[in-house]
Amino acid sequence: MEYTEYAKGHLTGQPTADDVVVREPVPFEDPGCFTPGTALNAGEIEHFKSQGFIVKRGLIHDSRAFRKVADHLWAHVPRNILRRNEPQTWLDAAEEQWTDDDVARVGRLIHTNWKMRSPGPSGIGTEPFLVEAIANHPNVLAVAQAFLGAPIKPPRRVRGIYAVFPKHPAAPGRLGPHADYMAAQLSAMVLVHEVPPRCGAFTLWPGSHLRLHPHWDTLHGGIMSADKGEGFRTARDAVLRDITPVEFPGDAGDVVFWHPRTLHSAGVNYSAEGDDPRVRLIVPCDFERAGLTYFDDDEYGPGEKFQWWVDTRNFREDVPATEDNIWHNWAV
């Protein structure tokens, strides 16, 4: 079976208008209302609803699991193309040596971004140190349940391990703003090591979830019908014109919880321009309520041929998206 990663020509991937200039991100600074622990206070709830995210600092304390994440990535580099202790190999256009077989086995490398994942029920993203120690960590599930107000379906996999290598100092840096066309009720990015500013940190456009939400078929599902595509593109381009994105520096165990309709991107890693080049690693996780009537979609997935890295599913109880129902069935 031939595996592909994306539905061809999906509507969220339409090119931006010619006059759109993607702004440089600014490092996010936590407001005073952000607190450690698994509870959500009123300020955090309001921030999530208006901006589309919150950050829980130090939510996971498991240095052993974090080391395994890094070791696992470096152990799966095809043919030693990228070498852990040789930063020059990170700048040598490794994607030109990446084959179709490499993509099928360990995921796609595009420029500086490697989404390390592989298909199958035991593929990359299903390892216990990713699923049990990170996605199913009690603190992470507790925050997810606080948002959704119901037991969470225990994740069976994460999306994979996402790496951003430093760009060559002479190469331009470009963000890739996009919206995911997968079904999820809540998403999270888990930092597994220190990520300084301008080192490829996860990046998003605050408040964009409110603008993009109405252009999907349902509240949480990953399906966008053709008649909504132009409206989505117009709304997305307006977001890019109006909003300065933020990036999330931080430390191992910090978790960014974000609304899945939020426009986001891998950050640009400028660390090779200084004397401390580094690779940014992050573990993306997705959550939804337990006990729903889940299904796959033939066109949008997830399914056997594409979106095989996705654990969350469309569900029959979902409702059509309208201008004012984004918080329908949320606990917040």
Residue pairs with C-beta under 8 A, 6 or more apart in sequence:
1 304
1 305
2 305
3 104
3 119
3 305
3 306
3 308
4 305
4 306
5 108
5 306
5 307
5 309
6 13
6 306
6 307
7 181
7 299
7 300
7 301
7 306
7 307
10 181
10 224
10 300
11 181
11 224
11 226
11 228
11 229
11 232
11 233
12 178
12 179
12 180
12 181
12 224
12 232
12 236
13 178
14 229
14 232
14 233
16 22
16 233
16 236
16 237
16 240
17 237
19 241
20 237
20 240
20 241
21 240
21 241
22 174
22 175
22 177
22 240
22 245
23 240
23 243
23 244
23 245
24 244
25 175
25 203
25 244
25 245
25 246
25 247
25 267
26 244
26 245
26 246
26 247
27 197
27 198
27 201
27 246
27 247
27 248
27 249
28 55
28 246
28 247
28 248
28 249
30 55
30 57
31 43
31 47
32 43
33 41
33 42
33 43
33 44
33 46
33 47
34 43
34 44
34 47
34 54
34 55
34 56
34 57
35 41
35 44
36 56
36 57
36 58
36 59
37 56
38 56
38 59
38 139
38 142
38 143
38 146
39 146
40 48
40 54
40 143
40 146
40 147
40 332
44 54
45 332
47 53
47 54
48 54
48 147
48 257
48 259
48 332
49 327
49 332
50 207
50 210
51 206
51 207
52 204
52 206
52 207
52 208
52 209
52 210
52 258
52 259
52 261
52 262
53 204
53 206
53 256
53 257
53 258
53 259
53 262
54 256
54 257
55 248
55 250
55 254
55 255
55 256
55 257
56 139
56 143
56 254
56 255
56 257
57 250
57 251
57 253
57 254
58 251
58 253
58 254
59 137
59 139
59 140
59 143
59 253
59 254
59 255
60 133
60 134
60 137
60 139
60 140
60 190
60 252
60 253
60 255
61 253
62 133
62 134
62 137
62 253
63 252
64 129
65 129
65 130
65 133
65 134
65 192
66 192
66 193
66 252
66 253
68 127
68 129
69 129
69 130
69 134
69 161
69 192
69 281
69 283
70 192
70 193
70 281
72 127
72 129
72 161
73 114
73 116
73 161
73 163
73 281
74 82
74 84
76 105
76 106
76 116
76 124
77 83
77 106
78 97
78 98
78 99
78 102
78 105
78 106
79 97
81 89
81 94
81 97
81 98
82 89
82 90
82 94
82 165
83 89
87 166
87 272
87 277
90 165
90 166
90 272
90 277
90 279
91 165
91 166
91 167
91 168
91 272
94 109
94 165
95 109
95 110
95 111
98 108
98 109
102 109
104 118
104 119
105 118
106 116
106 117
106 118
106 124
107 114
107 115
107 116
107 117
107 118
107 124
107 160
108 114
108 115
111 167
112 164
112 165
112 166
112 167
112 200
112 268
112 269
113 162
113 163
113 164
113 165
113 176
113 266
114 162
114 163
114 164
114 165
115 159
115 160
115 162
116 124
116 160
116 161
116 162
116 163
117 123
117 124
117 125
117 159
117 160
117 161
117 309
118 124
118 125
118 160
119 308
119 309
120 308
123 157
123 308
123 309
124 160
124 161
125 131
125 157
125 158
125 159
125 160
125 161
125 309
126 156
126 157
130 157
130 158
130 161
130 283
131 155
131 156
131 157
131 158
134 140
134 158
134 190
134 192
134 283
134 285
135 155
135 157
135 158
135 283
135 285
136 154
136 155
140 188
140 190
140 255
140 285
141 152
141 154
141 287
143 255
143 257
144 152
144 186
144 188
144 257
144 287
145 151
145 152
146 331
147 186
147 257
147 330
147 331
147 332
148 185
148 186
148 287
148 288
148 289
148 330
148 331
149 329
149 330
149 331
150 289
150 290
150 291
150 331
151 289
151 290
151 291
152 287
152 288
152 289
152 290
153 287
153 288
153 289
153 290
153 291
153 292
153 312
154 290
155 285
155 286
155 287
155 311
156 311
157 309
157 311
158 283
158 284
158 285
158 286
158 311
159 283
159 284
159 285
159 286
159 309
159 310
160 283
160 284
160 309
161 281
161 282
161 283
162 266
162 281
162 282
162 283
162 284
163 279
163 280
163 281
164 199
164 200
164 266
164 267
164 268
164 269
164 279
164 280
165 200
165 269
165 279
166 199
166 200
166 269
166 270
166 271
166 272
166 273
166 277
166 278
166 279
167 173
167 268
167 269
167 270
167 272
168 272
169 272
169 273
173 268
173 270
174 268
175 203
175 245
175 265
175 266
175 267
175 268
176 265
176 266
177 205
177 236
177 239
177 240
177 245
177 263
177 264
177 265
178 263
178 264
178 265
179 212
179 232
179 236
179 261
179 262
179 263
179 264
180 187
180 222
180 260
181 222
181 223
181 224
181 300
182 222
182 260
182 286
182 301
182 302
182 307
182 310
182 312
183 220
183 221
183 222
183 288
183 302
183 310
183 312
183 313
183 314
183 315
183 318
184 220
184 222
184 260
184 286
184 287
184 288
184 312
185 220
185 260
185 287
185 288
185 289
185 312
186 257
186 258
186 259
186 260
186 286
186 287
186 288
187 257
187 258
187 259
187 260
187 284
187 285
187 286
187 287
188 255
188 256
188 257
188 258
188 284
188 285
188 286
188 287
189 202
189 248
189 255
189 256
189 258
189 282
189 283
189 284
189 285
190 253
190 254
190 255
190 282
190 283
190 284
190 285
191 248
191 250
191 251
191 252
191 253
191 254
191 255
191 256
191 282
192 252
192 281
192 282
192 283
193 251
193 252
193 281
194 250
194 251
194 252
195 201
195 248
195 249
195 250
195 251
195 280
195 282
196 249
196 271
196 278
197 247
197 249
198 247
198 267
198 268
198 269
198 270
198 271
199 249
199 267
199 269
199 270
199 271
199 278
199 280
200 266
200 267
200 268
200 269
200 271
200 279
200 280
201 247
201 248
201 249
201 250
201 267
201 280
202 247
202 248
202 256
202 264
202 266
202 267
202 282
203 245
203 246
203 247
203 248
203 264
203 265
203 266
203 267
204 245
204 246
204 258
204 262
204 263
204 264
204 265
205 239
205 240
205 243
205 245
205 262
205 263
205 264
206 243
206 245
206 246
207 243
208 236
208 239
208 243
208 261
208 262
208 263
209 259
209 260
209 261
209 262
209 326
210 326
211 235
211 238
211 239
212 232
212 235
212 236
212 239
212 261
212 262
212 263
213 219
213 261
213 321
213 326
214 231
214 235
214 321
214 322
214 323
215 224
215 228
215 231
215 232
215 235
215 321
216 223
216 224
216 228
216 232
216 261
216 321
217 223
217 224
217 225
217 228
217 320
217 321
218 314
218 318
218 319
218 320
218 321
219 318
219 319
219 320
219 321
219 325
219 326
219 328
219 329
220 260
220 288
220 314
220 315
220 318
221 297
221 314
221 315
221 318
222 297
222 300
222 301
222 302
222 307
222 314
223 297
223 299
223 300
223 314
224 232
224 300
236 263
239 263
240 263
245 265
247 267
248 254
248 256
258 264
260 286
261 326
267 280
269 278
269 279
269 280
271 277
271 278
286 310
286 311
286 312
287 312
288 312
288 313
288 315
292 315
292 316
292 317
293 315
293 316
293 317
294 313
294 314
294 315
295 313
295 314
295 315
295 316
296 302
296 303
296 313
296 314
297 303
297 314
300 307
301 307
301 308
301 310
302 308
302 309
302 310
302 313
319 325
319 328
